[in-house]
Amino acid sequence: MVIQNGPRPKHQQLRDAIIAIAVPGEAIPSERDLMARYALSRGTVRKAIDDLVADGLLRKVLGK
């Protein structure tokens, strides 16, 4: 999936991309990996992840 400029915010596009690649019970790529893969800022990546956590679709585990 390519994140594009347009009317839909990048963090929402990334949210959809994470959902598409996520495997239940397994970790998603790190923030740093997502930043490099999609050429996005850390803030954009964190916003997408925080939205997924708030929606109950992801769970954060510190130190992993």
N, C-alpha and C positions, 0 to 999 in steps of 0.2 A: 504494500500500500504506500502510496506517495502522499505526503502531507503538502497541501497546496495553499497558496494565498487565495482568499476568496471570502464570501460572506459567512462561512462557517468557521468559528474559531479553531485554531490549530490544536488546542488542548482537547477539544471534542473529537477532532479527527484522530488524534493519537489515542484517545480513549477507545474508539472503535477498533483501531489497529491492535491495541493490547488485548481487547476482548477476542479478536479473531485469532491471535496467536497463543492465548493462554490455555494451558492444560490444567484441568482441575487437580489440585493437590500438589502441583509443581510450582516452583518459583518463576516469576516473569523475569525478563532480562533486567539487569541493573539500570539505575537511572543513567549512569554513564554510557552504558551500551545503547539505551534508547536515544540519548542525546546524539550519539555518533551515527546511529542507524538512520535517524530521521532528520538530522541537522537542525535540532531544536535546542532552545536554552533550557537550563536546569529548571527554571521557574515554570516553563510550559510543561515539562515532563512531570514535575511535582504536582501541578494543578490537575493533570489528567489522572495521576495515581490517587491523589486525595479525593477526587470525585468518585472514583471506583470504590474506594474504601468507604466513603460516605453512603454510597448506594448499596453497600453490603456485598459487592462483587469481588472484592479483594480484602485480604487481611494483612496488615503489616506485622512483621516479626523483626524486632530490633536485633542487629548484629548478624543477620544472615546475609 
